Amino acid sequence: MNVSFSELDFLKPELGAGYTGQGTHFAVFSAHAEKIELCLFSEDGSKETARLPLPKREGDIWSGYIEGLGPGTVYGYRAYGPYDPHNGHRFNPNKLLLDPYAKQVAGEILWDDALFGYTIGRPDGDLSFDERDSAPFMVKGVIQDPAFDWDGEEAIRRPWTETIIYETHVRGMTMTHPAVPDELRGTLLGMASDPIIDHLVKLGISAIELLPIQYFVDDRYLVERNLRNYWGYQTLGFFAPQSRYLKNGGITEFKTMVKRFHAAGIEVLMDVVYNHTAEGSERGPTLSFRGLDNLSYYRQSPEKPRHTYDTTGTGNTLNVAHPMVLRMVLDSLRYWVGVMHIDGFRFDLASTLGREYMEFDREGGFFDAIRQDPVLAGVKLIAEPWDIGEGGYQLGGFPPPFREWNDQFRDDVRRFWKRDGGMVPTLTERLVGSPVQFNHSDRAATSSINLVSAHDGFTLMDTVSYNEKHNEANGEDNRDGHPENHSDNMGAEGATDSADINSARTRRRCALFATLMVSQGVPMILGGDELGNSQTGNNNAYCQDNEIGWLDWGSASDAFLDFCRKMIAFRKEHPALRQERFLSGEPDESGRAEIAWYKPDGSRMDDNAWSNGELRLIGAHICRIAPTGAMPESEMFLVLNAGEECEVALPTGTGPWQCVLNTAQDDAFLARPARDREMIAAQSVVAFIPQGPGDG
């Protein structure tokens, strides 16, 4: 291939490979490199056809422009500089490097020792220098044409109070659905197919949250065990969709998916991993960032720069405190919003992103940069509020406009329904949006992302079917995964033919799901919970790209699916359940409080009741006291009974009441007039609203 860089003084501010219509401009960051070569390849990536040193350097940006070079061109980089691991430098031009800004990734990583910058097996380990060419085993970038017809597509920007999140996986959602065409299963186009969208619309979902779909790597140790990185938390390309999710290899398929979801009124959120990369520790491979500028891209141990500093449990931590690494993260986020039309992000191990040097700082550079950014400040931002480093658990510590995954909601709700003692006070905190954690700094009552299950941990069905985790298929002797699941098998470990046990499990699942839907905050449903999906007790299915990790559409329970649909609709019908501000227990001028707690005898909770560790029932009188001209007032009396059947006196001064929800009944939503005293069944959620004119 006879190509060369233009001699014109052509400098674009964007990094990456940018197609201009007449040619392509290349730009890459490295503060410590001495030379960077652009490598061009044949269409199939098998043959290197040219090596061209990037001719320009301004500051730490290396760049060049090739006229006539266009979309479809396959490329990578080689970086020259010091190989000095003791001081954090690991340049090795024998290793082909993926452009950090590549918009599409071609090929697959073929694990070989040549992918490592040092020689595996040498006594001096990562201090050695490997001279083998890694290009035959390495993925490459592909130049893209950004053109796409977005005609008629608009961002939804739904308020948090109206948001119902559905966390799911592209392959898991589509691989066994009988109505998804075979050729689309496991792909983005399959995710956006009519059967999947119809299911989500009928369920009442307003936003899907997709497990990582940025380009990620299958770890070598998994490949050697014939497993895959199913979840995708090993990102290598922050701008490119995962190749295996593309049917024909083009990124327009991603845009098509987003456009179809938006047309159905569903927002698309991405689970993103900016806390670490797939390159692992200093003993990991040299695939991109390590070879371009290890000292800049990764945090190094303060005492020994040879070693990466790890707060993520993966071997490395991305150095977001560095301005150019922070720029890469922000450029990536803006790309997915501006070019791909994504509606928001869930940040994996987000505490790491808030670390200034080593400690978490809610006023740090990452948060400041996002909050002032006119593109990013307006999309949905969700933090996983922890990492494994010292001081990493930061639930409630993130600044607005971030929302946060609330694992305490999950644990406390599970414990309440499995009848642990002394759980009523903590349950009431969860029902009103966890104000101890979030009611500060003018944060909204929607700051808590409530969940009773997520991809990491037991499914809802497994929560009521297993006492112990069963991760044997992962090949780690069942040592992986959380040991504390707050689960209860109800009398048998796993699937059973016992009608009594299955009935009890269904009742508890209904109670758990209903609790999620009647709580203040933003509910998040794990994909498949509405179907009764089980992972046979595996609570860490990160490597199970098979029937364990996929949704089992064939065994779906129509009755429970119908309950979930109606329960979501119930939440939407009652504004008292989804308020923007935290509820106050102080009465207003009319003497009405937004929240009041009741004992079974109809009296208010007192100190003795709050300290009663044997209490398994709580009544909550919730009001939405509307300002003039706003949504009409909404009022509800909720009873959550984890114990035995109990008679409950309904509050006086309001009424008469009608019962509009009883999760212990076959028809949970059959409305009827209520009596002054009602029998509340064991393991049930019951709701009453004032009886209007003509009711009953």
C-alpha positions in Angstrom: 0.0 0.0 0.0 1.5 3.3 -1.1 0.2 5.8 1.4 1.8 8.8 3.1 0.8 11.6 5.5 -0.1 14.9 4.0 2.5 17.7 4.3 -0.3 20.1 4.9 -0.5 21.6 8.4 -3.6 19.8 9.3 -4.4 19.7 13.1 -7.8 18.6 14.5 -8.6 18.9 18.2 -10.3 15.5 18.2 -8.4 12.3 19.1 -8.8 9.0 17.3 -9.3 8.3 13.6 -11.6 11.0 12.2 -12.9 10.6 8.6 -13.3 14.0 7.0 -15.0 13.0 3.8 -11.7 13.3 1.8 -9.3 11.5 4.1 -8.7 10.5 7.7 -7.0 12.4 10.5 -5.2 10.3 13.2 -4.4 11.6 16.7 -3.3 9.8 19.8 -2.1 10.9 23.2 1.2 9.8 24.8 3.3 12.0 27.1 6.3 9.8 27.3 6.6 8.2 23.9 9.6 9.1 21.6 7.9 8.0 18.4 4.5 6.5 17.4 3.8 4.6 14.2 0.5 4.2 12.5 0.1 0.6 11.1 -2.3 -0.1 8.3 -3.6 -3.6 7.5 -5.3 -5.5 4.8 -9.1 -5.6 5.0 -9.2 -8.8 7.0 -6.5 -7.6 9.4 -4.1 -10.4 8.6 -1.3 -8.5 6.8 0.4 -5.3 7.8 0.7 -3.2 4.7 2.3 0.0 6.0 4.0 1.6 9.0 4.0 5.4 9.1 5.5 7.5 11.9 3.0 10.1 13.0 4.6 13.3 11.7 3.3 16.0 14.1 3.4 16.5 17.9 1.9 19.3 19.8 2.2 18.9 23.5 1.5 15.3 24.1 -0.8 14.8 21.0 0.7 12.9 18.1 -1.1 13.3 14.8 -1.2 13.1 11.0 -3.6 13.2 8.0 -3.8 10.8 5.1 -5.7 12.1 2.1 -7.9 9.5 0.4 -7.9 7.1 3.3 -11.5 6.3 4.3 -14.0 4.1 6.2 -13.2 0.4 6.4 -9.5 0.9 6.8 -8.0 -1.4 9.4 -5.3 0.1 11.6 -3.3 0.1 14.9 -0.3 1.8 16.6 3.2 1.0 17.8 4.8 3.2 20.4 8.5 3.7 20.9 10.0 4.8 24.2 11.8 3.6 27.3 11.2 0.1 28.6 11.8 0.9 32.3 9.3 -0.9 34.5 10.8 0.2 37.7 9.8 3.8 36.8 6.4 2.8 35.2 7.4 2.8 31.5 6.6 -0.2 29.4 7.0 0.9 25.8 7.5 -2.0 23.4 7.1 -1.3 19.6 6.8 -5.1 18.9 3.3 -4.9 20.3 0.5 -3.7 18.2 -1.8 -1.3 20.1 -5.5 -0.7 19.7 -6.4 3.0 19.3 -8.1 4.0 22.6 -10.5 6.0 20.5 -11.3 3.3 17.9 -15.0 3.4 16.9 -15.1 -0.2 15.8 -12.9 -3.2 16.6 -12.1 -5.9 14.0 -11.0 -9.5 14.7 -10.6 -11.3 18.0 -7.8 -11.5 20.4 -6.0 -14.9 20.0 -4.3 -15.5 23.3 -0.6 -16.0 22.8 2.5 -15.1 24.9 3.4 -12.6 22.2 0.7 -10.3 23.4 2.7 -9.6 26.5 5.4 -6.9 26.7 7.6 -9.1 28.7 8.6 -12.7 28.2 6.4 -15.1 30.1 8.4 -17.7 32.0 11.6 -15.6 32.3 13.0 -15.5 35.9 12.9 -11.7 35.9 9.2 -11.7 34.9 7.7 -8.4 33.9 11.2 -6.8 33.9 12.1 -8.8 30.8 11.5 -7.5 27.2 9.7 -9.6 24.6 10.6 -9.1 20.9 7.8 -11.1 19.2 5.3 -9.3 17.0 1.8 -9.4 18.6 0.0 -8.1 15.4 -1.1 -11.6 14.2 -2.9 -12.2 17.5 -4.3 -8.7 18.1 -7.5 -6.9 17.3 -7.4 -3.7 15.2 -9.4 -0.5 14.8 -11.6 0.2 11.8 -12.2 3.7 10.4 -15.9 4.7 10.5 -18.2 7.0 8.6 -20.3 8.6 11.3 -23.3 9.2 8.9 -26.7 7.8 10.0 -30.3 8.8 9.4 -31.6 9.9 12.8 -34.7 11.5 11.1 -37.6 11.5 13.5 -35.6 10.4 16.5 -35.7 12.5 19.7 -34.2 12.1 23.1 -36.8 11.2 25.7 -35.4 12.7 28.9 -38.1 11.1 31.2 -38.2 12.4 34.8 -36.7 10.1 37.4 -40.1 10.0 39.2 -41.5 8.3 36.1 -38.6 5.9 35.5 -38.7 2.1 35.7 -35.3 0.6 34.9 -34.8 -2.9 33.5 -31.3 -4.2 33.8 -30.5 -6.8 31.1 -27.9 -8.4 28.9 -27.9 -8.3 25.1 -27.2 -12.0 24.7 -29.0 -13.1 27.8 -32.2 -11.4 26.8 -32.4 -12.7 23.3 -30.7 -16.1 23.0 -33.7 -18.3 23.9 -36.6 -16.1 23.0 -38.7 -18.2 20.6 -39.9 -15.2 18.5 -36.5 -13.6 18.0 -35.2 -14.7 14.6 -32.3 -17.1 15.0 -29.9 -14.9 13.0 -30.6 -12.0 15.4 -30.2 -13.8 18.7 -27.3 -12.4 20.8 -27.1 -9.2 18.8 -28.1 -5.6 19.2 -30.6 -6.0 16.4 -32.1 -8.9 18.3 -32.3 -6.7 21.4 -34.3 -4.2 19.4 -36.5 -6.8 17.7 -40.3 -6.5 17.9 -40.7 -9.4 20.4 -38.3 -7.9 22.9 -39.6 -4.3 22.6 -43.2 -5.6 22.8 -42.4 -7.5 26.0 -40.8 -4.4 27.6 -43.6 -2.0 26.6 -46.3 -4.3 27.9 -44.3 -4.8 31.2 -44.2 -1.0 31.6 -40.5 -0.4 31.4 -39.3 3.1 30.7 -35.5 2.5 30.5 -33.3 -0.5 29.7 -29.9 -0.6 31.4 -27.6 -2.8 29.3 -24.7 -4.7 30.8 -21.4 -3.5 29.2 -21.6 -3.2 25.4 -18.4 -1.3 24.9 -15.7 -3.5 23.4 -14.4 -6.0 26.0 -12.0 -8.9 26.1 -12.4 -12.5 27.1 -9.9 -13.1 29.8 -7.2 -15.7 28.9 -7.9 -17.8 31.9 -11.5 -18.1 30.9 -10.8 -19.0 27.3 -8.4 -21.7 28.6 -11.4 -23.1 30.6 -13.7 -22.9 27.6 -15.6 -20.0 29.2 -16.2 -16.4 28.2 -16.4 -13.0 29.8 -20.2 -13.0 29.6 -20.9 -9.9 31.7 -18.3 -7.8 29.9 -16.5 -5.9 32.7 -13.1 -6.0 31.0 -13.3 -3.0 28.6 -10.6 -2.3 26.1 -12.4 0.0 23.6 -14.3 2.8 25.2 -15.7 4.1 21.9 -16.6 0.8 20.1 -19.5 -1.5 20.6 -18.7 -5.1 21.4 -18.1 -7.0 18.2 -19.9 -10.1 19.0 -23.2 -8.1 19.4 -23.0 -6.9 15.8 -24.7 -9.1 13.2 -22.9 -7.7 10.2 -20.1 -5.9 12.0 -21.3 -2.3 11.4 -21.9 0.2 14.2 -25.0 1.4 12.5 -26.7 -1.6 14.1 -26.1 0.1 17.5 -27.7 3.3 16.3 -30.6 1.3 14.8 -31.2 -0.3 18.2 -31.3 3.0 20.0 -33.6 4.5 17.4 -36.1 1.6 17.7 -36.1 1.8 21.5 -36.7 5.6 21.4 -39.6 5.1 19.0 -41.1 2.8 21.6 -40.7 5.4 24.4 -37.8 3.5 26.1 -34.6 5.2 27.1 -31.3 3.3 26.7 -28.7 3.3 29.5 -25.2 1.8 29.3 -23.3 0.1 32.1 -19.8 1.5 31.6 -16.4 0.5 33.0 -14.0 3.5 33.3 -12.4 2.4 36.5 -10.0 -0.2 34.9 -9.2 -1.8 31.6 -8.7 -5.4 30.3 -4.9 -5.1 30.5 -4.8 -6.3 34.2 -1.8 -5.8 36.4 1.8 -5.2 35.4 1.9 -8.9 34.5 -1.0 -8.5 32.1 -0.9 -8.1 28.3 0.1 -5.0 26.3 -2.9 -4.3 24.2 -3.4 -0.5 24.2 -3.0 1.9 27.1 0.0 0.1 28.7 2.0 0.3 25.5 1.0 3.9 24.6 1.8 5.4 28.0 1.6 3.1 31.1 2.7 5.8 33.5 -0.1 8.2 32.4 -3.0 5.9 31.9 -2.7 3.8 35.0 -2.3 4.6 38.7 1.0 3.2 39.9 1.9 2.1 43.4 3.3 5.2 45.2 6.2 3.3 46.6 6.9 1.1 43.6 5.9 2.5 40.2 6.7 -0.9 38.7 3.4 -2.1 40.1 -0.1 -0.9 39.3 -2.3 0.4 42.1 -5.5 -1.6 42.2 -8.8 -0.4 43.8 -10.9 -2.5 41.5 -9.9 -6.1 42.0 -8.8 -6.4 38.4 -5.1 -5.6 38.6 -5.2 -2.0 37.5 -6.9 1.3 38.1 -7.4 3.8 35.3 -5.8 7.1 36.2 -8.8 9.4 35.8 -7.0 12.1 37.8 -4.7 12.6 34.8 -6.2 15.4 32.6 -5.8 13.4 29.3 -7.2 10.2 30.7 -10.1 12.2 32.1 -10.5 13.8 28.7 -10.7 10.3 27.2 -13.5 9.3 29.6 -15.4 12.5 28.9 -14.9 12.2 25.2 -16.2 8.6 25.3 -19.3 9.6 27.3 -20.0 12.5 24.9 -19.6 10.2 21.9 -22.2 7.8 23.2 -24.6 10.6 23.9 -24.0 12.8 20.9 -23.2 10.3 18.2 -25.0 7.2 19.4 -27.9 8.9 21.2 -27.5 7.1 24.5 -29.7 8.4 27.4 -27.5 7.8 30.4 -24.9 5.6 32.1 -24.4 3.4 35.1 -20.8 3.7 36.3 -19.2 0.5 37.5 -17.2 0.9 40.7 -17.8 4.6 40.6 -15.9 5.3 43.8 -12.7 4.8 41.9 -13.6 7.6 39.5 -14.0 9.9 42.4 -10.5 9.2 43.8 -8.2 12.2 43.8 -4.8 10.6 44.0 -5.9 7.9 46.5 -8.9 9.1 48.5 -12.5 9.6 47.3 -13.6 13.2 46.8 -17.1 14.0 45.9 -15.9 17.4 44.7 -13.1 15.8 42.6 -12.2 16.5 39.0 -14.4 13.7 37.4 -17.6 14.9 39.1 -16.8 18.6 38.5 -16.2 17.9 34.8 -19.5 16.0 34.3 -21.5 18.5 36.3 -20.4 21.5 34.2 -20.6 19.6 30.9 -23.7 20.8 28.9 -24.0 17.4 27.2 -23.5 15.0 30.1 -25.2 17.0 32.9 -28.6 16.4 31.3 -28.5 12.6 30.9 -29.2 10.0 33.5 -26.1 9.2 35.6 -26.1 6.3 38.0 -23.1 5.4 40.3 -22.3 2.0 41.7 -21.1 3.7 45.0 -18.2 1.5 46.0 -14.9 -0.1 45.0 -12.6 -2.4 46.9 -10.1 0.2 48.0 -9.8 1.8 51.4 -12.8 4.1 52.0 -14.4 2.8 48.8 -18.0 2.3 50.2 -19.6 5.6 49.5 -23.4 5.0 49.4 -25.0 8.5 49.6 -21.7 10.2 49.0 -22.1 11.2 45.3 -23.0 14.7 44.2 -26.1 15.6 42.2 -27.2 14.8 39.5 -25.9 11.3 40.2 -28.3 8.5 41.4 -26.8 5.5 43.2 -27.4 1.8 43.3 -28.7 1.0 46.8 -27.5 -2.4 48.0 -28.8 -1.7 51.4 -32.3 -1.6 50.0 -31.8 -5.0 48.5 -30.3 -6.5 51.7 -32.8 -5.0 54.1 -35.9 -5.8 52.1 -34.7 -9.4 51.6 -34.1 -9.7 55.3 -37.5 -8.3 56.3 -39.3 -10.7 54.1 -37.4 -13.7 55.3 -38.4 -12.7 58.8 -35.2 -11.6 60.3 -35.7 -9.9 63.7 -35.6 -6.1 64.2 -36.0 -5.2 60.5 -39.0 -2.9 60.7 -37.1 0.3 61.4 -34.6 -0.3 58.6 -37.4 -1.3 56.2 -39.2 2.0 56.8 -36.0 3.8 55.8 -36.0 1.9 52.5 -39.7 2.6 51.9 -39.1 6.3 52.0 -36.0 6.5 49.8 -33.2 5.9 52.4 -33.1 9.5 53.7 -30.2 8.7 56.1 -28.0 8.1 53.1 -29.5 10.6 50.6 -31.4 13.4 52.3 -28.6 15.9 52.3 -27.0 18.4 49.9 -30.5 19.2 48.4 -30.6 15.7 46.8 -33.9 14.4 45.5 -35.9 11.5 46.9 -35.1 9.8 43.6 -31.4 9.5 44.5 -31.8 5.9 45.5 -31.9 3.3 42.7 -33.8 0.6 44.5 -33.3 -3.1 43.7 -34.1 -6.5 45.1 -31.8 -8.3 42.6 -29.2 -7.4 40.0 -26.9 -9.2 37.6 -24.4 -9.6 40.4 -26.1 -12.0 43.0 -29.1 -14.2 43.1 -32.1 -13.6 40.8 -35.4 -13.0 42.5 -36.4 -16.6 42.0 -33.1 -17.9 43.4 -33.5 -15.6 46.4 -36.5 -17.7 47.5 -35.1 -21.0 46.2 -31.5 -21.3 47.6 -29.8 -20.9 50.9 -26.4 -21.3 49.5 -24.7 -20.1 46.3 -23.9 -22.8 43.7 -21.1 -21.4 41.4 -19.4 -24.7 40.7 -19.7 -24.2 36.9 -17.4 -21.2 37.2 -14.5 -23.5 37.9 -13.4 -21.7 41.1 -14.6 -24.4 43.6 -17.5 -22.2 44.5 -15.2 -19.7 46.2 -16.4 -16.8 44.1 -19.5 -14.8 44.6 -21.0 -13.2 47.7 -21.6 -15.5 50.6 -24.2 -13.3 52.2 -27.3 -13.4 50.0 -30.0 -13.0 52.6 -31.9 -15.7 50.8 -34.3 -18.5 52.0 -35.1 -21.6 50.1 -38.4 -22.0 51.9 -37.9 -25.6 52.6 -35.9 -27.2 49.7 -32.7 -26.3 48.0 -33.4 -25.5 44.4 -36.3 -26.5 42.2 -38.9 -28.7 43.9 -42.2 -30.4 43.1 -43.7 -29.4 46.4 -46.8 -27.4 45.7 -46.7 -25.8 49.2 -43.1 -24.7 48.8 -43.7 -23.3 45.3 -46.8 -21.5 46.5 -44.8 -19.9 49.4 -42.1 -18.9 47.0 -44.5 -17.2 44.7 -46.1 -15.3 47.6 -42.7 -14.1 48.8 -41.6 -13.1 45.3 -44.9 -11.1 45.0 -44.2 -9.4 48.3 -40.6 -8.6 47.3 -41.5 -7.2 43.9 -44.4 -5.2 45.4 -42.1 -3.7 48.0 -39.8 -2.5 45.2 -42.7 -0.9 43.5 -44.3 0.9 46.5 -41.0 2.4 47.7 -39.8 6.0 47.1 -36.8 6.2 44.8 -36.3 4.7 41.4 -37.1 0.9 41.0 -34.7 -1.3 39.0 -35.8 -4.7 37.9 -33.4 -7.5 36.9 -34.3 -8.8 33.5 -36.0 -12.1 33.8 -37.3 -11.7 37.3 -40.7 -11.1 35.9 -40.5 -14.5 34.1 -39.3 -16.4 37.2 -35.9 -16.8 35.7 -33.3 -18.9 37.7 -29.6 -19.3 37.4 -29.8 -22.6 39.4 -28.2 -20.8 42.4 -25.2 -19.3 40.6 -24.8 -15.8 42.1 -21.8 -14.8 40.0 -22.6 -15.9 36.4 -20.0 -13.5 34.9 -18.5 -16.3 32.7 -21.7 -18.2 31.9 -22.6 -17.3 28.3 -25.0 -20.3 28.2 -28.3 -21.5 29.7 -27.1 -20.5 33.2 -26.7 -16.9 32.3 -29.5 -16.6 29.6 -33.1 -15.8 30.3 -35.3 -18.9 30.2 -38.3 -17.8 28.2 -39.6 -21.3 27.9 -40.3 -21.7 31.6 -41.8 -18.2 32.1 -44.7 -18.0 34.6 -47.6 -16.2 32.9 -49.3 -15.5 36.2 -46.3 -13.9 37.8 -45.5 -11.9 34.6 -49.1 -10.6 34.7 -48.7 -9.7 38.4 -45.4 -7.7 37.6 -47.1 -5.8 34.8 -50.0 -4.8 37.0 -47.7 -3.9 39.9 -45.7 -1.6 37.7 -48.9 0.0 36.4 -50.1 0.3 40.0 -47.0 2.4 40.8 -47.6 4.6 37.8 -51.2 5.2 38.8 -50.4 6.4 42.3 -48.3 9.6 42.6 -47.9 9.1 46.3 -45.4 6.3 45.6 -43.0 8.3 43.4 -42.4 11.7 44.9 -39.6 14.0 44.0 -38.8 15.2 47.5 -38.3 13.3 50.8 -41.4 12.8 52.8 -41.9 14.7 56.0 -43.5 13.4 59.1 -44.4 16.9 60.3 -48.0 17.8 59.8 -49.0 20.7 57.5 -51.5 23.5 58.2 -54.3 21.0 57.8 -52.7 18.6 60.2 -51.8 16.1 57.5 -48.3 14.6 57.3 -46.7 13.1 54.2 -45.7 9.9 56.1 -47.0 8.3 59.3 -46.2 4.9 60.7 -48.8 2.6 62.4 -49.0 -0.4 64.6 -51.5 -3.2 63.9 -53.9 -1.8 66.5 -54.2 1.5 64.6 -52.1 3.6 66.9 -49.0 5.4 65.9 -45.6 3.7 66.2 -43.9 4.6 69.5 -40.5 4.0 71.0 -41.5 0.6 72.4 -42.8 -0.5 69.0 -39.7 0.7 67.2 -37.5 -1.3 69.5 -39.6 -4.5 69.4 -37.4 -6.9 67.5 -40.3 -9.4 67.2 -42.5 -7.0 65.2 -42.9 -8.2 61.6 -45.6 -5.8 60.4 -45.7 -2.1 59.6 -48.4 0.3 58.4 -47.5 3.4 56.4 -49.9 6.2 55.7 -48.4 8.1 52.7 -49.7 11.4 51.2 -48.7 13.4 48.3 -49.7 16.9 49.3 -49.8 18.8 46.0 -49.0 22.4 45.5 -51.5 24.6 43.7 -51.9 23.6 40.1 -49.8 20.5 40.4 -50.8 16.8 40.3 -53.9 16.0 42.4 -53.3 14.8 45.9 -52.6 11.1 46.3 -53.0 9.1 49.4 -52.4 5.5 50.4 -52.2 3.2 53.5 -49.8 0.4 53.0 -49.4 -2.7 55.2 -46.4 -4.9 54.8 -46.7 -8.1 56.8 -43.7 -10.5 56.9 -45.1 -12.4 59.9 -48.2 -14.5 60.4 -51.8 -13.4 59.6 -52.7 -10.4 61.6 -55.7 -8.1 62.1 -54.9 -4.5 61.4 -57.0 -1.4 62.2 -57.0 1.2 59.4 -56.3 4.8 60.2 -59.3 7.0 61.2 -60.0 10.5 60.0 -59.6 9.4 56.3 -62.0 7.2 54.5 -63.9 5.2 54.0 -61.1 3.1 52.5 -61.0 0.6 49.7 -58.5 -2.2 49.2 -56.7 -1.9 45.9 -53.8 -4.4 46.3 -53.4 -7.7 48.2 -50.4 -9.7 47.0 -51.7 -12.8 48.9 -54.7 -13.1 46.6 -54.8 -14.8 43.2 -56.3 -11.5 41.8 -54.1 -9.1 43.7 -55.6 -6.0 42.2 -59.3 -6.7 42.7 -60.7 -3.5 44.3 -63.2 -3.8 47.1 -64.5 -1.7 50.0 -62.4 -2.1 53.1 -63.6 -2.6 56.7 -62.4 -0.7 59.7 -60.3 -3.7 60.7 -58.8 -6.0 58.1 -57.1 -9.4 58.3 -53.7 -9.1 56.6 -52.4 -12.4 55.4 -48.9 -13.6 56.1 -46.1 -12.6 53.7 -48.2 -10.0 52.0 -48.3 -6.3 50.9 -51.8 -4.7 51.1 -52.7 -1.2 49.9 -55.8 0.9 50.7 -56.8 4.3 49.1 -59.7 6.6 50.1 -62.9 5.4 48.5 -64.1 8.0 46.0 -67.7 8.8 45.0 -69.2 5.8 43.2 -66.6 3.3 44.5 -67.9 0.1 45.9 
